[in-house]
């Protein structure tokens, strides 16, 4: 039997940005003279460029400037504010010891995601980090398999790198805190487990998730359904 596979979202699931994302976006918008939306939690999950197009009135030609300002501060200040959620490292260590294959599948731009994973010493648990393409690129200019922004494509790339052509729904699962994670998992016929400690809006975890964990301990119990060793016959 093949080893179980667990795919993880990053911000809001593995890492607590602790205001690094929302505060950084607010400052970048204000510095460039644009209104700051009231609900900044919506910005946690999708690529920043996508969120600026969806939730603000920043003109397309100005998005690169705002994103660049946000990214510069994230690398110098944002990562310093970020923390690994309680119990997550212990859970990752236990899964790794049990032979579970793991990867990160995030809508954060891949180089930034890799930087964050390595910064917090999580790279030892993951075989690959699959992230979004450069979100400075306008949607009309995005073309080709490597220019991916959407969660289904990011999950597909993670599975490809793991060598998983057809995921076994009984042994493969996604973990995330936003509806994008559940939708991406569903596109590949696998379950998504939600985490209540992330950035989901009210009611967002009520649809599309196989179950929702309140803490890392509960998540470990839910994961046992997908990762427990198969019973051996006599």
N, C-alpha and C positions, 0 to 999 in steps of 0.2 A: 504494500500500500504506500502511496506517495505521502510525503510529509505534509502536514497542514500548513496553510499559508494565511498570514494575518497582515493586512494592509492598514496603515495608520495615517490619518490626517495629522497635521502638525500643530498649527496654532489653534488653541481651544481644545485640543485633545491630548497631545504630548506636552506642549509648552503653553504656559500662561504668560501672555505678552504684558500683563499687568499695566495696561494703558499705553504701552509702547506703540501699538498700531493706531489706536484711536487718537491718542494725544499727538502722535507724530503727524497724522493726516490733518488734524485740526490746525496745527501750527503751520504746516506747509500751505494750506489753503489761505489762512489768515495773512501769512507773509506775502502772498501773491495777490491779495485784495479780493478774495472770493469768500462768499458766505459759507459758514460752517454748518452743515446739517445737524439737526438735533439728535438724530439716532445714528451715532457713529458705529454702533455694534454691527451694523449691516456690512461694514467695510472689512470685518474679520472673516476671512474665508476666501472670497474671490480675489483675483489679482487687483492691485490698486488702480491700474489704468481702467479696468473694466468698471470698477465701482465709481470712479470719478465720472465716467460717461453715463452711468446709470442713475447716480444719486446727486449730482451737482450740475451747475450750469457752466462749468469750466469749458471753454471752447477747445475743440480738438487740437488746434495748433499750440495751445498752452499746456496741454496735459503732460508732455515730456518734462517741462520745467517743474511742474508741481510734483510729479513722481520722482524726479531726480533729487529734489530737495528733501522729500520724505525718505528716500532710500539712504541718502548721505547721513541723515540724523539717526536712522534706524541702526546703521552699522556702528556709529560712534556712541550713541546713547541708548537706543532701543534694546539692543541685546543685553546691555547691562541691567535693564529693568526686568528682563524676562526670567522666568523660573520654570523648572520642570514641575509638573503637578505632583502632589504628594502620592506616594505609592507606585508611581508609574515606573520608575527605574527598577524597583524590586519585581514588578510584574514582568517587565521586559527580560530581566535576567532569568526568571523562572521559565518563561516561554522558550528562551534561547537554549537553556539547559535541557529542556524537554524535546529539543529537536525541531521546534516550530520555525519555519522560514518566515522572515518578516521584511517588509519594505515600507518606506514612506511614500504616500501618494498625496501630494498637496498642490493647491492652486497658487501657492507662493512661487515666485520665479525660482527656477531650479538652483542657480548659483547661490542665491540668498538662503534657500532652504538647506543646501549642503553646508553652508557656513554655520547656520544655527544648529544643525544636528551635530557637527563636529565641536562647536563651541561648548556644548553641554555634555560631551562625551558619550553621545548616544549612537555614534556610528558603529560601534562594536556589535550592536544588536541587529543592524539592518544590512541587508545585502545590496540595497540600492536606494537612492532617493530620486523619485520621479516627480518633477515639478512642472510648472507652467513655462511657456515660452516668454520672451521679453514682453512685458505688458505695456511698454512704450509704443509698441507697434499697433497702429489702428486696425480694427477688425477687417476692413476692406483689403488691407495689405497682407493679411495672414493667409498663407497657403503652404501646403506641404505637411507631411507627417510630423516634422520636427517643430512646427509652429502650433503647438497645442495650448489651449487655454481651458478647455472644458474638462470637467472631472472624468467623464467616461474615457476620454482619450488619455488622460494622465494615468488612470487605472490600467488601461490597456498597455501603456508603455511599461508600467511597473511589472505587470504580468509577463510581458515579452522578455524583459530583462531577467526575470526569474526562470524563464524557460517554460512557463505555464501556458500552453496553447489553449486548453479548454479547462477552465477552473472547475473543480469539483465543488458544488454548492454545499456539500456536507462537510468539506474540509477547508473551505476558503471563506474568509469574512473580511469586511471592511469595518473600520472603527472611525467614527467622526462625530462632530457636534453640530453640523449644519445640514440642511436639506440637500445641498449639493452632493454631500457624501452618500446619502441614501439613493439619490437619483443615479449617481455614477455606478454604485454597486448594482442596482437593479438592471442597468444597461448590460451588465455582464452575467446576470442571472445568479448573483450571490447576495447574501444577507448583509445588512449593515447594522452594527450595534451602535446606539447613540450614547453619548456621555453627557450627563446633566451639568457638568461643571464648565462647559464651554460658553459659546456666544449665540446659541439658538435664541430666536425671538419667541415670545409666548405662543405656545401651541405648535411650534415648528417640529418638535420631537414626537408629536403625536401621530404622524403619518409617515409611512415608508420605512420605519425602523423595526427590526425584529424584536428588539428589547432595548431598554435604556438603563444604564448603570448610574448609580448615585455616587460611587467612589471606586477607586482602583480595585479594592477587594471584591466588590460586587461584579466589576467588569471581569475579573479573573474567573469568577464562578460562571458567568455567562459564556465566556470563551471556552470553557471545558467542553461544551457541546460540540465544538468544532475541532478542538485540539487534543481531546483525550485519546490515549492509545486504543486502538481497536481491540476488542476482546479476542483472545486466542482460543481456538477450539482444542479439544483433546485428541 
